Amino acid sequence: MVPSGLSRIAVLLLATAMAVAQEPKAPDAEGGAASPAPKKAALERVMSERGTEAEFSAALAKAKEAGIPDQALVEARFLYHVDRQEDEKLAAMLPELQKRKDSFKLEDSEIFAVREDWLAVVEYVEALAALKKGDKDRFKKHITEAFWLSPRQGSAFAPHIDRLRMEEAMRGVRIDLATKLASLLAGEEIDLARLLKDKKALLLHFWAPWNQESEASMPDFKVTAAELQKNGIAVVSLLADTEPEAIHDAKEIVSELGTPPPGAWLVDREKDSLHRLLRIQNLPSMVLVSPEGQVLFNGHPSEDGLWEALAKLSPAIKRPPVKDE
């Protein structure tokens, strides 16, 4: 269930960078236009291309032929990988960014209005490279420096800190599969072990009827749940709100998913709730649990990490296409 268009981090980076972007280049000394139509078109294409690597490379080549500065081309590649959430490829850009760190020219940039925003991006990529190597101290050093250099981009850096903290916290968590939870639809209590029996893993889908993203993503969730169940993954949707009104609204939403709806639909308990144990802060969230109660993934349904974890359990699982908004 990937949000259409730009990734969350790409939206944040682009919004903060473009909000302070430079005004269009002034005419040159001879009075000619600084950006002829073909050059402008090539620049716009490479900055907006979000297709395959081959399509991006073609746009990059056209931009280079049109005389777009190398600095702008590096920025285009950076945004391309950010948008596609390709952290490993971003980390691989580090040598190129470090080489340009001190020679950066503001007049060659297309998305940065101040030098500090550029330096923050270099620190951000250094932090990703450290995270890839499992170097927590180095990650903390560089992500902190990125915050210091460009506070306005802080909301783009924060998810990586949250991810690191979540992974560390989940290492010490074991879910008691004997836990019994009330059924949203049948009124009986069901234990997780019963749902997990003879399955490769259990996917917990935390949601609430008052959460717009939860409701809007239900059609995609239905397709995803069918794919997982077909490949031996038990699916449980867990209502995080026990208020009568929330339960009533939840039943109405579930009734639109067909009969029977995909997977089991349960209500989390108020005391010793799973959403508190699993540090659920945003909805919807998904938690993948092993037959031993170990947390294999905890995060947003759109994250690649979920599908990477599922692929390890069942290589036959295919990530379903998502409807455009």
N, C-alpha and C positions, 0 to 999 in steps of 0.2 A: 504494500500500500504506500507507494511513493507519491508525495505531493507533486502535482503537475507543475511544469515551469521550473523556475530556479529553486535550488536547494535552499534550506533555511539559512545556512551559513553564507551561501553566495548572495542571498538577498540582503543580509546584514552588511556584508563587505561592500557590495555594490552601492547600497543605499548610503552608507556612510562616506564612501569615497566619492560617489557621483554628486552627493549633496553639496560638496565643496569643490567640485571639479572646476578647472579653469574655464574662463570664457573662451569662445572660439578664437583661434589664432588670428592675429591682426594681419593686414596686408603687408607684403614685403616692401623693401625700400624703394623698389621701382614701381610700386603701385599695383602689382599683380596680385591676384587672389592667392592666399597662402594654401588653400586646400581645393584644388580643382575637383570637379565632379567625380571623375574616375578614382582619384585618390581617396576622396571622402567615402565613396561607395565601398572601396576595398577595406578601409578602416572600419566602417560600420559592420561589414560582413564578418571580419575576423573577430571583432569584439562581441558579436552576437551569435556566432556559430556554436551550436551545441549538439551537432550530429556526431557521426563516428569520428574516430581518430583520423581516418583518411580524409574525411570532409574538412576537418579542422586544418589538417596539414595543407590541403589545397588552398583554403582561404588564407592561411599564413603565407604561402608562397606568393599568392596574388598581391597581398599587402606589401610584401618585401619588394616585389617588382615595381609596385606603385610608389616606392620611396618612403614608406612608413618607417620611422626610426626604430632601431632595434629595441630600445627601451619600451616602446609601446607594444611591440610584438611579444616581449617577455611578459608584460602585463596581461596581454590577451591570453597567453598560455596559462598563466596563473589563474585567471578567472575561469577559464575552460575547465581546469582540473578541480577548482573549488566547487563550481556548479555541479560537476559530476561526482563530487564527494570522493575524489581519488587521492586520498591522503598519501599513499605510497608514491604516487607520481609527483605530488607536491614536494615531498621530502627529497625526491630525486632532483628537483630543481635547485636545491640548496647551493651547489657549487656555482651555478650561473648567477644566482642572486647575490652570493657573497662577492663574486667578482665585480658586480656592478654596484655594490653597496656604497662605496665611497665616490664613485664616478657618476652617480645619479645626477641627471640634469632635469630640472623642473620643466623646462621648455620642451623636452622630448616626451614628457609624460602625458597620457590621455585621461587618467583617472585620479591622479593625486594633485592636490592643490598646495600641499605643504610637504616638506622633506620628511617630517616626522612620521607621516602616514606611510610613506614608502619604507622607512626603516622599521616601522612596526610590523610590516608584512614580512620583511626579512627575518625578524625575530620570531614571528609566528611560525614560519617554515622551519626555522632552527628548532623550535619547540616540537613540531611534528616529527622531525627527524630523531630527536631524542626520545620521544614517546615510542616510536617504531623500534628503537633499540632497548626499550625498557629502562631508560636512564631517567628516573623520576627527578633527581636533583637538578639535572641539566634542563629537563622540561620546565620545572618550576622557575628556574632562573630566566629562561628565554620568554616564557609566557608572561611573567611578571614585567619584564622589560617591554614587551609588546603593549601591555596595558598602560604602562607609564608613558610610552611614546605617543600612543593614540587612544585615549580613553573612549572616544566616540565609537571605536571599533570593538570595545570590550565585550559587547553582546555576541560578537562573532567568535571571540576567543573562549568565552566561558563554557560552551558545550564540551570542549576537550577536557577541561578541569573536572566538570561534572562526570564525564565518562570515566576518567581515571579514578575518581573517588568512589563511583558506583562499583567498578570492577573490584577495587580493594575491599569494599564493604561486603560484596556478595561472596567473596572467597570464604568468609566465615559463616555463611548462612546455610542451614539445612532445613528444608521444609518437611514437617511431619506429615507424611502422606496418610496418616490415620485421621487427619483433620476432617471433621464433618461440617458441611455447610448446607444451608437451606436452599432448596431448589426455588428458583424464581417462578417457575411455571407449575410445578406439581405440588409444592407445599411440603415435601418430604426432605429429610436430611440425606445427603450423599457424601461418602468419604472419597477423597482424592485417589486413594489406592484402588478403589473399585473402577474408577474411570481410567486409571493408568494400566490396568491389568492387560498383559500381553501386548503392550504398546512400547514403542521406542522412546517416547518422551511425552511430556504433557505441556501444552501451551496455555498459559493463563493470559486472558485478554481482559485487562482492566478498563472499564468504561463507565459512563454515567449518561442518563438521558438529557440532562441539562447542559452537557458539554457538546458544543456545536460540531467539533471535529469528530467526536465519537459517532454522532448520528449521521453526519455526512459520509463517513467512511464505511458505513454498514454494508452497502452493496459490494464494495471491494473486499471487506472482511468475509462476506459470505463465500465469495469465490476462493479466497485464500484458505478458509477453513475446509472447504471441500477438497482442495488439493492436498492439504496436510493429512486429513483423515484417510484419504485414499492411499497415503504412503505411511500409515502406521503411527501417526502423531495424534494423540488425544487432544481435543480442543475444549477449553472451558472459558466461557465469558463470565467475568466476575464483577457484579455490580458493587461499586464502592460506597454506595449510599443506601442506608437502611430506612430512610424516611418513607412513610406510606405513600406520599405523593410521588416520590421518585420511583418506587416500585410499580405504581400504577402506570406512570409514563413509560417506564422501561418495558412493561408488558405490551403496550401499544406498539412500540418500535419493533420489538421482536416478532410480533404477530405479522408484520409486513415482510418477514424473511422467508415465509413459506412454512409448510407443515410436513415434517417437523423442522424447526430452525436448525442451523448447523451447530453441532456440538452440544455441550451441556451449558445451561444457564443458571448460575448460582448467585447467592447474595453473600457478600463478605460479612463476617461477624464483627460486632462492635468491640468486644474485648479480645485482645491478642489478634488483631486483624492482620490478614496477609498483606494488605496494602501498606501497613506501617512496617511490618517486618521487612518487606521488599523495597521500602523507601520510595513508594510511588508518589511522585509529585506532579506529574502531568498526565492528562488523559487525551487519547487512549495510550496505554502502555502495554507491552507484551513481555512476558517472562517465560523463558523456556526452561523446563525442569526435567532432570534426568530421572530414571526409575529409582535412583538412590536418594532423591530429594535435593540434589546439587543444582545450583543455578548456572545454566549454560549461557544465558543471555538475559539482559534486563534493559529495556529501553523503548524507544519509539518504534512503531511498526515499520517505518520507512527506512530504518538503518540497515545498511548492508550486513552488519554483524549478525542480525537475526537469520538472514538467509545463508550466511556462511556456516553458522552453527547448525542449521537444519540440514544443509548439504552433507555435513559430516555424519549425520545420523542416517540420512537416506538420500543418496546421490540422485535418485529418480525424481526428487522434488523439483518442480520448476516454478520459478517466480511468476505468478500470473501478471499479464499486462493490466495496467490501471487505466480506467476511463479518464479522459481529459475533463478538467473542470468545465 
